[in-house]
Amino acid sequence: QENKIPAIISCLPNCLTHLKTIVSFTNVSSTQKKEAEELGVSCFSWEEFSQLGNSNCELPPKQRTAVCTIMYTSGTTGE
């Protein structure tokens, strides 16, 4: 959610060795993108992120240890 992005950005200095990209299902302001990018983290709205699949870019080599997904849920889907 948009209102969670500032909290994530404020935590970035503590997790830069692991976190490289933030994808929000809601909008990301240009200020928030700039703040994240200044710390070396890419920040996208879901729409922007999904459009990246249409670009012709080279993907980094796969490594078993390089895959990580962090998912937040408000708990509205059950326990």
N, C-alpha and C positions, 0 to 999 in steps of 0.2 A: 504494500500500500504506500501511497505517496507520503503519508505521515510517518512512516517507519524509516524512510531513506535518510533523514538527518541523523538518526541514532546510529545507523549503520556506518555512515560516513565518519561520525565522531569516533567510532571504534577502529577505523582503518589503520591508524598508526600502530596498533597492537597486533594486527594480523596480516601485515603486508607480505610476509613470507609465504602465506598460504592462499590468500584471497586475491584473485586477479580480475574477476568480472562480476558485476552486479546486474541482474536482470529483474526488472519490476513489471508486474502485470499491469501496473498503472503508469501514468505519465512520469517522466523524469525531467525536471527543469534544467535549463542550460547552466544555471549556477551550480546545481548538484552535480551535473556531469563534469563541470570544470573542477570542482573541489575534489572529486574522485580521481580525475585524470592527473591532477597535480600530485597525487599520492601514488600514481602508477597503476590505478585500477580503472578499467573500462566500465561504463555505466550505461545501460540501455533500457528503454521501455520494451515491453514484449513485442510490440509492433516493429520497432527498429531491429530488434534481435532476430525476429523471424525473417526480415528482409535480407539479412546477411546470408541466408541460404541461397539467395538468388545471385549473389556476387560470385565471381570466379576468383577464388583465393586459394592459396596453398595451405593445407592444414598441417599442424606440427605432427611429428611422428608419434604414434600411440605408444604408451607405456602403461602397464598394469597399475603402477603406483600413482599415475597422474590423474586418475578419474576421481572426482568428488562432486557430490550434489548436496546442497543444503536447502531444505524446504521448510518454510514456515507455514503453519496453519493456526488459525484462531481457535480451533477446537470445535467449530460448528458442525464438523462432519462426524462427530461421535468420539468415543474415548480412544 
